[in-house]
């Protein structure tokens, strides 16, 4: 396997950032955060919520009311209403689209992406699938399978480029759009997950698979989790189905026209592939779900941001694993192992 090459850190002050992150977590714990049952609250409550992390005002209100104090500063004007500027309702769910034979959708289409909604536009490729948001100019989520058949010795192509598969009327983001920002061009489907041949690897450099990612996140816990996932394939001979994406919005964007998401998430389902393309999913299947801030103030350990699929669904409005029988689906969504 070729080494996964990344750019070096450039004076990020990582040690001080980690201290700041620890201070934030200790401060929140001291305010009683640890005494609240967060099972049915979005994952941002595990580190630090901001109004940009929520889909709607009621979602933020539920977080405000869960704690005895406004520990996240959501009630800016003191009227006991969180994030008044947010919409009163979450975006409606799109109609269920026609079925697809794409293997990267075998565990479902979380947002019902199709060609009917420009802000939930489905792009299917042999290498992966994404749901793209025209107005935000970044993807909402990606879905892909990973096993030994996808891995080889191909070098990283580094050919970032616009995606001409987008329909007319969509702005095609270019690598240069990121040039004057302090964000990395962060892969969602990793280059390292597609090293079988140069075409597969090159496809991960299309800008529809890229989003603005804080360097300490991209080169820290996000990268470490990518490596861990590939190690499950290399050393344990497992097969994976992975969903990953972003939601929320930073208050100020350094990239004109491109939304900088406030949160990044990933779900890894570990299974044994059976005959006839069946997946060996059971109630004991390993599930790895993380939700982390798109920030340079972040722990380098991805385990810090472990959560459940259920809580990612709450934060995003998506529904995962819909083809899985309901009892098993519920078990996997609540799993923390």
Backbone bond lengths (Angstrom), bond angles and torsions (degrees), N, CA, C in turn:
res aa  C-N    CA-C-N  psi(-1)  N-CA   C-N-CA  omega(-1)  CA-C   N-CA-C  phi
1 X - - - 1.470 - - 1.525 109.66 -
2 X 1.289 117.09 133.90 1.447 120.93 175.44 1.525 110.02 -72.25
3 X 1.341 119.40 143.67 1.471 120.19 179.38 1.515 110.73 -63.54
4 X 1.314 115.20 144.68 1.458 121.09 178.57 1.513 107.83 -79.68
5 X 1.326 117.09 110.13 1.458 120.76 -173.47 1.517 110.72 -89.72
6 X 1.309 116.24 135.01 1.462 121.60 176.09 1.511 108.27 -134.11
7 X 1.300 115.67 158.82 1.452 120.22 176.26 1.533 109.57 -71.15
8 X 1.326 119.09 146.65 1.458 120.38 179.24 1.521 110.13 -70.70
9 X 1.331 115.58 155.82 1.465 119.75 173.40 1.515 108.68 -64.46
10 X 1.300 115.11 143.33 1.463 119.98 -179.24 1.516 108.04 -120.15
11 X 1.327 116.29 93.08 1.465 122.43 174.74 1.510 112.74 48.09
12 X 1.321 115.67 51.11 1.465 119.01 -179.26 1.516 112.69 -82.44
13 X 1.338 117.29 -12.36 1.454 118.88 -176.12 1.517 110.14 61.30
14 X 1.356 116.05 47.11 1.455 120.26 -170.97 1.514 111.89 -58.96
15 X 1.333 117.83 -41.53 1.458 119.07 -176.59 1.517 111.50 -60.75
16 X 1.334 116.64 -45.04 1.463 119.30 179.99 1.511 111.50 -67.12
17 X 1.349 117.58 -33.44 1.450 120.32 177.81 1.519 111.16 -65.68
18 X 1.334 116.56 -39.96 1.452 119.69 179.27 1.518 110.78 -66.58
19 X 1.333 116.62 -39.34 1.454 119.03 176.07 1.513 110.87 -61.18
20 X 1.345 116.04 -42.05 1.463 119.72 179.05 1.519 110.73 -62.19
21 X 1.351 116.37 -41.62 1.454 120.03 179.06 1.515 111.17 -62.01
22 X 1.334 116.68 -42.48 1.470 120.25 178.31 1.516 110.72 -63.76
23 X 1.350 116.06 -40.37 1.457 119.33 179.37 1.514 111.65 -61.54
24 X 1.349 116.75 -40.30 1.460 120.47 179.32 1.520 110.04 -61.84
25 X 1.336 116.95 -48.24 1.463 119.77 -178.71 1.514 111.96 -62.85
26 X 1.361 117.49 -40.24 1.461 120.05 178.43 1.514 111.23 -66.38
27 X 1.333 117.15 -38.06 1.457 120.94 179.51 1.523 110.88 -64.12
28 X 1.338 116.53 -44.62 1.454 119.86 179.99 1.519 111.01 -64.95
29 X 1.341 117.46 -39.24 1.456 120.28 178.41 1.517 110.69 -63.59
30 X 1.327 115.49 -37.99 1.459 119.24 179.23 1.511 113.19 -66.38
31 X 1.330 117.57 -21.61 1.457 121.29 179.07 1.524 112.24 -90.77
32 X 1.312 117.13 10.31 1.452 119.72 174.95 1.512 114.25 95.96
33 X 1.338 118.03 9.16 1.458 120.84 -179.86 1.519 111.77 -58.13
34 X 1.360 115.62 -38.06 1.444 119.54 -176.95 1.517 114.40 -68.12
35 X 1.333 118.48 -13.43 1.461 121.30 -177.51 1.524 112.70 -93.67
36 X 1.321 117.92 0.81 1.461 122.50 -177.74 1.527 109.24 -100.59
37 X 1.330 116.89 134.45 1.462 121.53 174.59 1.530 108.36 -74.63
38 X 1.321 116.47 113.09 1.469 120.85 -175.37 1.524 112.73 -98.33
39 X 1.328 117.65 9.69 1.468 121.00 -176.30 1.515 112.46 -53.96
40 X 1.332 116.69 -37.23 1.464 121.10 -177.12 1.531 112.22 -112.84
41 X 1.324 115.67 28.87 1.458 121.86 174.06 1.523 108.89 -117.54
42 X 1.323 118.63 151.29 1.475 120.35 -178.57 1.523 111.26 -64.07
43 X 1.332 117.45 155.83 1.469 121.18 -173.35 1.525 115.25 -62.56
44 X 1.319 118.83 -21.17 1.464 118.62 -177.99 1.522 112.14 -60.14
45 X 1.344 118.31 -23.23 1.469 119.29 -179.41 1.519 111.56 -66.82
46 X 1.332 117.63 -13.90 1.457 120.57 179.02 1.517 112.54 -78.43
47 X 1.343 117.92 -16.94 1.464 119.40 175.06 1.525 110.31 -131.32
48 X 1.331 118.64 -71.31 1.466 119.09 179.94 1.514 109.90 -162.37
49 X 1.321 116.87 116.94 1.469 121.45 178.86 1.526 111.05 -88.16
50 X 1.317 115.03 148.44 1.457 123.23 171.18 1.520 107.73 -134.30
51 X 1.334 116.73 160.46 1.460 119.41 -178.22 1.526 111.80 -58.23
52 X 1.335 116.95 -29.70 1.453 120.08 179.19 1.517 114.53 -70.13
53 X 1.349 117.77 -5.42 1.461 121.36 -179.00 1.527 113.25 -88.01
54 X 1.340 118.23 -7.15 1.453 121.11 -170.19 1.525 111.96 -110.82
55 X 1.342 115.17 150.77 1.459 121.07 176.79 1.522 112.34 -81.20
56 X 1.339 116.31 -29.00 1.464 119.99 -174.28 1.524 110.23 -151.03
57 X 1.327 115.72 164.63 1.467 120.94 178.74 1.527 112.33 -64.25
58 X 1.346 119.84 -42.72 1.467 118.66 178.46 1.527 113.03 -60.15
59 X 1.315 117.27 -32.57 1.457 120.35 177.98 1.534 110.30 -64.34
60 X 1.332 116.42 -43.93 1.462 120.39 176.74 1.521 111.25 -67.45
61 X 1.341 116.08 -36.90 1.458 120.40 179.91 1.528 111.54 -61.94
62 X 1.322 116.70 -38.48 1.463 120.60 179.22 1.524 110.85 -61.60
63 X 1.331 116.90 -37.32 1.455 120.61 177.59 1.526 110.33 -69.30
64 X 1.318 117.54 -44.57 1.461 120.77 179.13 1.526 111.11 -57.04
65 X 1.326 116.51 -43.80 1.458 120.60 -174.93 1.522 113.36 -78.90
66 X 1.330 116.91 -11.72 1.468 119.71 -179.32 1.524 112.37 -76.75
67 X 1.329 116.79 -17.64 1.454 120.99 -175.68 1.526 110.57 -118.27
68 X 1.312 115.41 153.02 1.464 119.95 -177.83 1.518 112.23 -73.06
69 X 1.325 116.81 -20.57 1.466 121.45 177.69 1.521 108.84 -131.73
70 X 1.321 115.83 159.89 1.467 121.00 179.12 1.523 108.34 -81.79
71 X 1.332 116.11 73.38 1.459 119.94 -171.55 1.522 113.37 -71.70
72 X 1.318 117.52 -15.79 1.467 120.44 -179.70 1.529 113.02 -104.28
73 X 1.321 117.82 -1.06 1.461 120.22 179.83 1.508 113.45 67.61
74 X 1.335 117.28 39.22 1.462 121.38 -178.77 1.515 112.77 -84.18
75 X 1.321 117.24 -23.27 1.472 122.28 -179.17 1.524 108.59 -98.83
76 X 1.315 115.97 80.69 1.463 120.76 -171.31 1.526 113.82 -67.75
77 X 1.350 117.34 -31.08 1.466 119.15 -177.39 1.522 112.99 -106.02
78 X 1.314 118.23 7.83 1.452 122.01 174.37 1.517 115.07 70.96
79 X 1.336 118.38 22.10 1.470 120.10 -178.43 1.527 112.35 -96.64
80 X 1.348 116.06 11.10 1.462 123.44 -179.22 1.534 112.45 65.88
81 X 1.309 116.32 20.39 1.459 120.94 171.84 1.520 108.11 -118.21
82 X 1.312 115.19 127.86 1.467 120.52 -177.91 1.517 110.59 -84.32
83 X 1.320 116.28 134.75 1.465 122.27 167.37 1.536 112.09 49.85
84 X 1.332 116.06 62.25 1.467 121.08 -176.28 1.523 113.65 -57.73
85 X 1.330 116.63 -24.24 1.460 119.88 -175.57 1.517 112.94 -76.58
86 X 1.321 118.33 -11.88 1.461 121.03 -178.09 1.522 111.29 -75.58
87 X 1.334 117.87 154.84 1.470 119.85 178.73 1.523 111.54 -65.00
88 X 1.343 117.38 152.09 1.469 120.45 -177.60 1.520 113.78 -72.77
89 X 1.323 117.06 -16.38 1.454 121.03 -179.15 1.527 109.62 -134.75
90 X 1.324 116.25 149.46 1.459 120.05 173.28 1.526 109.62 -70.06
91 X 1.324 117.97 154.92 1.465 120.15 178.99 1.531 110.58 -57.00
92 X 1.328 117.50 141.67 1.472 119.49 179.29 1.523 111.58 -65.52
93 X 1.305 115.88 152.37 1.464 121.17 178.26 1.526 109.28 -80.88
94 X 1.317 116.28 134.06 1.460 120.17 178.30 1.526 110.74 -67.46
95 X 1.336 117.05 156.21 1.470 119.75 175.97 1.519 111.20 -59.68
96 X 1.316 115.47 152.72 1.463 120.81 178.19 1.528 108.90 -64.37
97 X 1.328 118.68 123.90 1.469 120.50 -177.05 1.523 111.40 -79.46
98 X 1.311 116.59 169.25 1.471 119.64 173.97 1.524 110.84 -59.73
99 X 1.304 116.64 154.65 1.455 121.06 -179.93 1.522 111.97 -65.16
100 X 1.330 115.26 158.07 1.461 121.02 179.74 1.519 108.95 -130.84
101 X 1.321 116.06 145.81 1.458 121.32 176.50 1.526 111.67 -94.87
102 X 1.320 116.76 5.13 1.461 119.53 179.36 1.537 109.11 -65.28
103 X 1.328 118.85 126.01 1.465 120.60 -176.36 1.526 113.76 -62.92
104 X 1.327 116.98 -22.19 1.459 119.98 179.95 1.529 112.42 -78.12
105 X 1.338 116.24 -2.58 1.460 121.57 175.23 1.525 111.97 -112.08
106 X 1.324 116.68 15.10 1.462 119.85 -175.46 1.529 112.07 -63.84
107 X 1.332 117.47 -25.77 1.468 120.78 177.99 1.526 112.22 -103.62
108 X 1.321 115.78 19.28 1.451 119.09 170.57 1.513 115.55 111.47
109 X 1.329 114.06 168.14 1.461 125.06 179.45 1.533 105.73 -117.85
110 X 1.341 118.55 93.68 1.470 121.97 -165.57 1.518 116.09 -57.62
111 X 1.335 118.24 -32.45 1.463 120.95 -177.22 1.526 112.49 -111.75
112 X 1.337 117.60 10.88 1.467 122.24 -175.50 1.533 110.75 57.83
113 X 1.321 116.02 38.64 1.462 120.30 -179.80 1.523 110.69 -63.05
114 X 1.325 114.98 143.93 1.463 121.61 179.03 1.523 107.01 -157.30
115 X 1.330 117.26 -160.43 1.465 121.18 176.38 1.528 111.79 -98.15
116 X 1.329 117.45 9.03 1.463 120.51 -176.51 1.522 113.43 -88.08
117 X 1.326 117.76 -22.96 1.457 121.66 -174.61 1.525 108.12 -125.15
118 X 1.334 116.71 117.49 1.465 120.83 -177.40 1.520 112.63 -64.74
119 X 1.335 117.22 -21.52 1.454 120.51 178.96 1.521 112.28 -97.08
120 X 1.326 116.15 9.94 1.462 121.78 175.70 1.528 106.56 -150.82
121 X 1.336 114.04 56.36 1.467 121.79 -167.59 1.524 110.12 -93.53
122 X 1.316 116.53 125.44 1.458 122.20 -175.39 1.526 111.15 -86.57
123 X 1.326 115.87 125.93 1.460 123.39 173.56 1.525 107.63 -117.51
124 X 1.318 116.72 111.91 1.462 121.69 -178.96 1.522 109.80 -104.23
125 X 1.305 115.29 130.65 1.458 121.71 177.07 1.522 109.53 -133.14
126 X 1.319 117.67 161.63 1.468 118.90 174.97 1.528 112.49 -61.73
127 X 1.343 117.04 -26.32 1.463 120.62 -174.94 1.531 113.42 -89.00
128 X 1.337 118.44 -28.31 1.455 123.01 -177.43 1.517 109.15 -175.71
129 X 1.331 115.25 174.23 1.465 121.91 177.66 1.530 107.93 -128.29
130 X 1.339 117.03 141.20 1.460 120.14 173.80 1.519 110.00 -131.12
131 X 1.328 115.08 152.86 1.462 122.54 167.06 1.516 106.20 -107.57
132 X 1.329 116.51 118.54 1.468 122.10 -172.20 1.521 110.38 -107.83
133 X 1.337 115.15 143.74 1.459 121.20 179.54 1.529 109.20 -109.73
134 X 1.321 116.77 111.55 1.468 120.92 -176.55 1.516 112.19 -60.42
135 X 1.340 117.49 -44.44 1.460 119.91 -174.87 1.521 112.00 -71.50
136 X 1.350 118.07 -37.40 1.459 121.33 179.18 1.530 112.15 -80.21
137 X 1.334 116.46 -20.30 1.464 123.98 179.76 1.526 112.48 63.08
138 X 1.311 116.45 28.57 1.451 122.75 171.69 1.527 107.65 -142.31
139 X 1.313 116.05 164.47 1.456 118.67 176.13 1.528 110.61 -74.46
140 X 1.321 115.42 157.96 1.462 121.60 172.31 1.517 109.91 -90.91
141 X 1.332 115.69 -43.34 1.452 119.95 178.01 1.526 109.81 -157.17
142 X 1.318 114.46 161.72 1.465 122.65 172.42 1.517 107.93 -130.39
143 X 1.336 115.36 155.56 1.452 121.58 178.76 1.521 108.22 -139.20
144 X 1.346 116.21 134.06 1.453 118.83 -179.57 1.531 110.95 -158.16
145 X 1.315 114.01 154.00 1.451 120.72 175.01 1.528 108.80 -97.28
146 X 1.331 114.97 149.58 1.465 119.90 179.22 1.523 108.65 -139.84
147 X 1.313 114.86 120.80 1.461 121.34 171.80 1.525 107.62 -149.57
148 X 1.322 116.52 -175.69 1.466 120.04 -173.53 1.523 112.74 -60.62
149 X 1.332 117.13 -27.22 1.467 120.15 -178.28 1.523 112.48 -64.90
150 X 1.339 117.71 -22.25 1.456 121.44 -178.36 1.537 112.72 -89.23
151 X 1.308 117.27 -8.39 1.462 120.47 -171.66 1.515 110.92 -109.76
152 X 1.349 114.93 138.26 1.459 120.89 179.89 1.510 109.95 -154.37
153 X 1.323 116.11 -146.04 1.459 120.54 -175.10 1.513 114.44 -116.82
154 X 1.335 117.87 16.63 1.469 120.82 -177.22 1.521 110.61 -70.22
155 X 1.326 116.30 137.48 1.463 121.33 176.68 1.524 110.79 -70.59
156 X 1.299 114.14 156.02 1.467 122.44 174.10 1.529 108.83 -62.35
157 X 1.331 117.20 126.67 1.463 121.19 -173.21 1.531 113.18 -80.20
158 X 1.330 117.37 -32.24 1.478 122.14 177.60 1.527 112.96 56.55
159 X 1.319 116.96 32.78 1.465 119.70 -179.60 1.535 110.86 -104.17
160 X 1.325 115.88 62.44 1.464 120.50 176.42 1.524 109.42 -55.41
161 X 1.342 116.85 135.95 1.466 119.29 -176.82 1.529 109.98 -164.68
162 X 1.336 117.00 159.66 1.471 120.56 176.92 1.522 110.86 -62.90
163 X 1.312 115.22 157.35 1.459 121.29 179.13 1.523 108.94 -101.70
164 X 1.318 116.62 105.75 1.464 121.31 -177.64 1.528 112.39 -78.43
165 X 1.328 117.62 -0.70 1.465 120.11 175.81 1.528 111.84 -78.47
166 X 1.319 117.19 -11.01 1.465 119.52 176.87 1.524 109.67 -66.70
167 X 1.319 117.78 144.78 1.463 120.11 -177.42 1.526 112.66 -73.64
168 X 1.318 117.89 166.13 1.472 121.53 176.43 1.526 110.43 -56.53
169 X 1.328 115.44 140.75 1.455 120.78 -179.43 1.510 113.58 97.57
170 X 1.322 117.85 -14.09 1.464 122.20 176.05 1.530 108.52 -89.23
171 X 1.319 116.41 131.16 1.459 119.16 171.68 1.529 108.89 -69.19
172 X 1.325 116.75 132.57 1.461 120.88 178.31 1.529 109.10 -96.34
173 X 1.331 114.65 105.79 1.465 120.71 179.98 1.527 108.94 -61.77
174 X 1.327 116.14 140.61 1.460 121.90 179.25 1.534 109.43 -114.02
175 X 1.320 117.45 160.28 1.475 119.35 175.38 1.520 112.31 -57.91
176 X 1.326 116.56 -32.71 1.465 120.80 -177.99 1.530 111.84 -67.44
177 X 1.339 118.32 -21.27 1.464 120.12 177.99 1.528 111.59 -61.88
178 X 1.325 117.32 -21.15 1.464 122.02 -179.48 1.532 112.60 -94.98
179 X 1.320 117.10 -3.50 1.462 121.17 -167.26 1.514 114.50 -60.14
180 X 1.319 117.70 -36.79 1.471 120.18 -173.33 1.523 112.42 -106.54
181 X 1.327 116.18 22.45 1.462 119.67 177.92 1.521 109.29 -107.23
182 X 1.331 115.10 171.44 1.458 120.94 175.91 1.527 110.81 -100.30
183 X 1.339 116.84 21.40 1.458 121.27 -179.21 1.524 110.54 -109.65
184 X 1.326 114.71 146.83 1.458 120.25 172.58 1.526 110.22 -76.11
185 X 1.316 115.64 155.45 1.463 120.87 166.73 1.531 106.41 -82.05
186 X 1.332 115.06 91.48 1.450 120.80 -170.55 1.515 112.94 -88.62
187 X 1.323 116.37 126.70 1.463 121.07 174.56 1.528 110.43 -70.57
188 X 1.320 115.70 144.85 1.464 120.44 167.11 1.532 108.39 -95.59
189 X 1.345 117.74 -58.27 1.465 120.05 167.34 1.525 106.06 -80.91
190 X 1.332 118.58 115.22 1.463 120.01 -172.13 1.526 112.91 -68.69
191 X 1.305 114.52 146.46 1.457 120.00 171.31 1.524 110.55 -55.65
192 X 1.337 116.54 -39.93 1.454 121.25 -177.28 1.514 114.66 -68.30
193 X 1.339 117.95 -12.85 1.466 121.52 176.97 1.524 112.32 -88.40
194 X 1.330 117.20 -4.23 1.455 120.96 -177.68 1.524 109.19 -135.38
195 X 1.342 115.52 75.75 1.470 121.01 -176.41 1.527 112.15 -119.06
196 X 1.338 117.09 18.08 1.457 121.93 179.90 1.528 111.27 -70.09
197 X 1.339 116.16 -41.64 1.463 121.08 177.88 1.519 108.77 -152.87
198 X 1.314 115.78 168.89 1.464 119.76 -173.87 1.521 112.23 -67.52
199 X 1.331 118.38 -33.10 1.465 120.25 178.93 1.522 110.81 -64.22
200 X 1.339 117.16 -46.66 1.462 120.02 178.96 1.519 110.71 -58.11
201 X 1.337 115.88 -46.11 1.455 119.19 -177.85 1.523 111.45 -66.94
202 X 1.311 116.64 -41.72 1.460 121.12 179.98 1.522 111.68 -60.70
203 X 1.325 117.01 -34.85 1.452 120.77 -177.93 1.524 112.02 -63.91
204 X 1.328 117.77 -26.01 1.470 119.55 178.31 1.522 112.34 -72.83
205 X 1.331 117.38 -10.47 1.466 120.49 -179.59 1.528 112.98 -96.04
206 X 1.325 117.50 4.33 1.466 119.66 170.95 1.521 109.15 -64.67
207 X 1.321 117.98 139.88 1.461 121.39 -172.12 1.523 112.85 -69.16
208 X 1.334 118.79 -13.57 1.461 120.44 173.51 1.524 111.57 -73.49
209 X 1.332 117.93 -10.86 1.465 122.80 175.27 1.521 111.91 -102.77
210 X 1.319 116.45 10.56 1.464 122.34 -173.71 1.525 109.44 -119.81
211 X 1.326 116.50 143.09 1.464 120.08 173.22 1.521 109.72 -142.15
212 X 1.343 117.03 160.31 1.471 119.89 179.73 1.530 109.93 -69.29
213 X 1.318 116.13 118.42 1.459 121.01 -175.07 1.525 109.89 -125.96
214 X 1.331 116.15 132.36 1.461 120.78 177.28 1.524 109.38 -58.73
215 X 1.331 118.69 133.66 1.466 120.44 -175.73 1.524 114.34 -55.57
216 X 1.340 118.17 -41.91 1.465 119.55 -178.34 1.517 111.37 -67.02
217 X 1.332 117.53 -27.88 1.460 121.23 175.30 1.523 110.09 -74.65
218 X 1.315 116.19 -52.19 1.459 122.24 -176.19 1.524 112.22 -60.13
219 X 1.328 116.86 -41.54 1.465 121.58 -174.65 1.524 112.10 -96.94
220 X 1.349 115.22 0.34 1.451 120.67 -179.23 1.512 112.35 -111.58
221 X 1.348 118.52 -110.08 1.470 120.23 -173.89 1.519 114.03 -64.27
222 X 1.326 117.94 -32.94 1.475 120.23 179.49 1.526 110.24 -64.02
223 X 1.306 115.93 -46.67 1.473 119.91 178.39 1.529 110.83 -64.51
224 X 1.329 116.92 -40.58 1.464 119.76 -178.49 1.530 111.17 -63.98
225 X 1.332 116.96 -37.55 1.460 119.33 178.22 1.527 111.00 -69.06
226 X 1.325 117.29 -37.87 1.468 120.08 175.25 1.531 110.72 -58.20
227 X 1.332 115.58 -44.28 1.461 120.22 179.96 1.521 111.03 -65.31
228 X 1.317 116.79 -41.83 1.465 120.97 178.61 1.528 110.52 -59.78
229 X 1.321 116.78 -42.74 1.462 120.37 -179.79 1.526 110.84 -61.81
230 X 1.320 117.44 -44.57 1.470 119.54 179.21 1.529 111.34 -66.77
231 X 1.322 116.97 -32.19 1.461 119.48 176.82 1.529 111.28 -64.02
232 X 1.343 117.31 -33.42 1.462 119.64 176.18 1.525 110.78 -61.61
233 X 1.332 115.91 -33.35 1.462 120.40 178.11 1.522 110.62 -77.35
234 X 1.337 116.72 -48.97 1.458 120.81 -175.43 1.528 112.93 -66.24
235 X 1.330 115.79 -46.19 1.466 119.75 -169.68 1.524 114.17 -99.90
236 X 1.337 117.16 -25.02 1.457 119.38 -179.20 1.531 112.32 -112.65
237 X 1.343 116.02 -2.20 1.471 121.57 175.12 1.534 111.53 59.45
238 X 1.327 115.86 36.93 1.442 120.39 179.97 1.522 110.81 -94.10
239 X 1.332 115.77 163.78 1.466 122.70 172.34 1.521 107.32 -110.49
240 X 1.317 115.90 147.11 1.459 121.01 -176.41 1.522 110.40 -128.74
241 X 1.320 115.72 145.89 1.455 120.97 163.38 1.522 105.80 -118.07
242 X 1.332 115.54 129.20 1.464 120.55 -172.61 1.523 109.87 -124.26
243 X 1.319 115.28 132.72 1.456 123.72 166.50 1.528 106.67 -113.97
244 X 1.317 117.36 142.58 1.458 120.03 175.05 1.514 109.07 -155.55
245 X 1.328 115.93 154.46 1.455 118.77 179.33 1.511 112.10 -178.82
246 X 1.322 114.64 -159.23 1.461 121.24 -174.92 1.517 109.38 -149.49
247 X 1.321 114.91 155.20 1.464 120.05 175.74 1.528 108.27 -150.23
248 X 1.321 115.46 175.62 1.457 119.83 -179.76 1.514 112.25 77.84
249 X 1.311 114.68 -179.89 1.467 119.99 -175.53 1.516 109.90 -151.45
250 X 1.330 115.94 128.77 1.452 120.95 172.58 1.528 108.62 -69.04
251 X 1.332 117.57 145.70 1.474 118.94 -175.14 1.520 114.36 -63.88
252 X 1.319 117.16 -31.18 1.465 120.93 -179.41 1.521 108.30 -129.03
253 X 1.322 116.53 128.93 1.457 120.35 179.52 1.523 110.36 -103.31
254 X 1.326 115.93 133.24 1.461 120.73 174.28 1.527 111.32 -86.73
255 X 1.325 115.48 -3.77 1.461 120.54 -178.15 1.520 108.42 -113.98
256 X 1.327 118.86 101.60 1.462 120.55 -178.03 1.521 112.15 -53.25
257 X 1.331 115.46 121.60 1.447 120.91 176.40 1.513 115.17 85.87
258 X 1.333 118.53 -14.47 1.464 122.15 -179.13 1.527 108.40 -106.03
259 X 1.324 116.64 122.83 1.461 120.79 179.24 1.521 109.83 -71.98
260 X 1.329 116.20 133.82 1.456 121.15 171.91 1.529 107.31 -96.08
261 X 1.332 118.54 111.14 1.462 120.04 -177.27 1.523 111.67 -69.28
262 X 1.322 115.72 151.59 1.463 119.72 179.81 1.522 112.85 -90.07
263 X 1.348 117.51 -22.14 1.461 121.20 -177.33 1.529 110.50 -134.76
264 X 1.328 116.04 147.55 1.457 123.39 175.34 1.524 108.14 -124.60
265 X 1.321 116.80 142.69 1.457 120.31 -178.24 1.531 110.55 -138.57
266 X 1.310 115.15 158.09 1.464 120.71 176.81 1.524 108.85 -151.27
267 X 1.337 115.53 141.43 1.461 123.33 176.45 1.522 107.81 -126.83
268 X 1.328 117.04 125.29 1.464 122.61 179.05 1.529 108.06 -119.61
269 X 1.319 116.20 120.00 1.454 122.25 176.37 1.526 107.03 -103.63
270 X 1.331 117.08 121.83 1.462 122.56 -176.82 1.526 108.25 -102.91
271 X 1.342 116.80 129.07 1.457 119.58 -175.55 1.529 110.52 -150.30
272 X 1.306 115.46 170.53 1.463 122.97 172.04 1.524 107.66 -107.10
273 X 1.334 117.12 126.06 1.457 120.40 -178.78 1.533 109.88 -76.61
274 X 1.322 115.18 128.20 1.450 121.37 179.37 1.525 109.98 -99.87
275 X 1.319 117.23 -178.28 1.456 120.60 178.56 1.509 112.06 -70.61
276 X 1.324 116.04 165.64 1.474 122.95 178.95 1.527 112.33 57.63
277 X 1.352 116.41 33.05 1.474 123.18 177.14 1.530 113.05 63.41
278 X 1.326 117.32 18.38 1.456 119.69 178.63 1.525 110.00 -80.73
279 X 1.336 115.85 149.90 1.455 121.52 177.82 1.522 108.88 -100.84
280 X 1.317 116.25 132.78 1.458 119.87 -178.98 1.510 112.24 -83.20
281 X 1.324 117.02 61.10 1.463 121.21 179.53 1.521 109.96 -86.10
282 X 1.341 115.93 132.50 1.457 121.55 175.11 1.519 108.76 -135.76
283 X 1.309 116.08 176.48 1.469 119.97 178.31 1.519 111.91 -67.03
284 X 1.345 117.13 -11.52 1.463 121.20 178.32 1.531 112.39 -101.23
285 X 1.311 117.90 3.52 1.458 120.93 179.24 1.529 110.71 -62.33
286 X 1.311 115.39 140.57 1.460 120.12 -179.94 1.522 110.55 -74.07
287 X 1.313 116.10 133.10 1.459 122.96 176.10 1.529 107.68 -123.73
288 X 1.315 116.26 127.73 1.464 121.74 175.65 1.514 107.18 -118.27
289 X 1.306 117.34 116.10 1.466 122.14 178.58 1.521 108.48 -127.42
290 X 1.322 116.40 130.77 1.462 121.21 177.67 1.523 109.18 -132.12
291 X 1.315 115.26 151.79 1.468 122.56 174.80 1.516 105.73 -143.99
292 X 1.328 116.59 117.57 1.467 119.17 -172.41 1.520 111.51 -134.53
293 X 1.331 116.47 154.45 1.465 119.37 178.73 1.522 111.54 -70.38
294 X 1.318 115.90 143.26 1.461 121.43 175.45 1.523 107.16 -84.53
295 X 1.311 114.77 75.37 1.461 120.97 -167.94 1.515 110.05 -144.55
296 X 1.333 115.98 157.02 1.453 120.84 171.96 1.524 112.28 -84.94
297 X 1.331 117.18 -11.28 1.463 121.43 174.49 1.518 106.35 -93.10
298 X 1.323 116.15 89.57 1.454 120.02 -168.95 1.520 109.80 -153.28
299 X 1.327 115.96 147.42 1.454 120.62 175.33 1.530 109.14 -73.65
300 X 1.326 118.90 142.69 1.460 120.26 177.65 1.529 112.82 -74.98
301 X 1.330 118.00 -10.52 1.449 123.19 -176.20 1.523 110.30 -95.76
302 X 1.333 117.08 113.71 1.468 120.15 -176.73 1.517 111.82 -64.15
303 X 1.338 118.10 -24.11 1.459 120.39 178.76 1.533 111.96 -59.33
304 X 1.322 116.40 -26.37 1.470 121.25 179.36 1.523 111.13 -57.29
305 X 1.324 117.33 -28.50 1.459 122.15 -171.82 1.529 113.08 -107.82
306 X 1.333 116.49 19.67 1.458 120.01 176.08 1.527 110.49 -62.06
307 X 1.302 115.48 141.70 1.459 121.65 178.37 1.527 107.48 -151.77
308 X 1.319 117.73 -162.40 1.466 121.28 177.90 1.525 109.72 -115.79
309 X 1.333 115.36 158.51 1.465 119.54 173.60 1.527 109.81 -59.69
310 X 1.315 116.37 -38.28 1.466 121.01 179.79 1.520 111.39 -54.68
311 X 1.315 117.43 -43.95 1.467 120.08 -177.34 1.527 111.41 -73.70
312 X 1.335 117.77 -31.86 1.465 119.64 174.77 1.527 109.61 -66.64
313 X 1.326 117.30 -37.23 1.461 120.31 175.03 1.529 110.91 -60.18
314 X 1.336 116.51 -41.60 1.456 119.98 179.15 1.519 111.27 -61.16
315 X 1.328 116.67 -40.27 1.458 121.14 -176.46 1.523 112.81 -73.85
316 X 1.326 117.04 -34.35 1.466 121.08 -171.61 1.524 114.32 -102.26
317 X 1.336 116.99 -23.19 1.460 120.43 -173.10 1.514 113.49 82.17
318 X 1.333 118.58 4.71 1.453 122.09 -179.49 1.527 110.78 -86.01
319 X 1.336 115.36 165.53 1.462 122.42 174.59 1.519 108.17 -127.19
320 X 1.322 115.91 117.48 1.449 121.74 -177.17 1.533 111.28 -100.22
321 X 1.329 114.92 156.32 1.469 123.14 171.61 1.520 112.94 62.54
322 X 1.308 118.80 29.21 1.464 120.80 -175.84 1.528 114.09 -61.96
323 X 1.342 121.32 -27.60 1.467 118.62 176.87 1.534 113.71 -74.05
324 X 1.330 117.54 -11.48 1.458 121.57 -176.94 1.526 109.26 -80.42
325 X 1.333 118.94 138.72 1.472 120.82 177.68 1.529 111.81 -51.42
326 X 1.333 116.75 141.86 1.452 121.75 -169.60 1.530 114.58 -54.69
327 X 1.327 121.24 -47.14 1.476 118.85 -179.07 1.528 112.69 -59.69
328 X 1.346 116.36 -42.38 1.465 119.66 178.71 1.517 110.63 -70.00
329 X 1.313 116.50 -39.01 1.463 120.73 178.31 1.518 110.53 -57.44
330 X 1.333 117.50 -47.23 1.465 121.45 179.87 1.513 110.80 -61.37
331 X 1.329 116.53 -43.02 1.468 120.75 179.93 1.524 111.17 -60.10
332 X 1.315 116.54 -46.38 1.460 120.33 -177.46 1.528 111.51 -68.25
333 X 1.323 116.61 -35.74 1.470 119.51 -177.85 1.519 112.63 -69.64
334 X 1.307 117.16 -25.20 1.467 120.63 179.88 1.525 112.14 -96.08
335 X 1.331 116.49 -4.53 1.450 120.64 -174.56 1.530 111.35 -67.86
336 X 1.319 114.88 142.21 1.475 120.97 176.21 1.514 111.48 -123.25
337 X 1.331 117.68 16.97 1.465 119.76 -179.18 1.541 110.33 -110.65
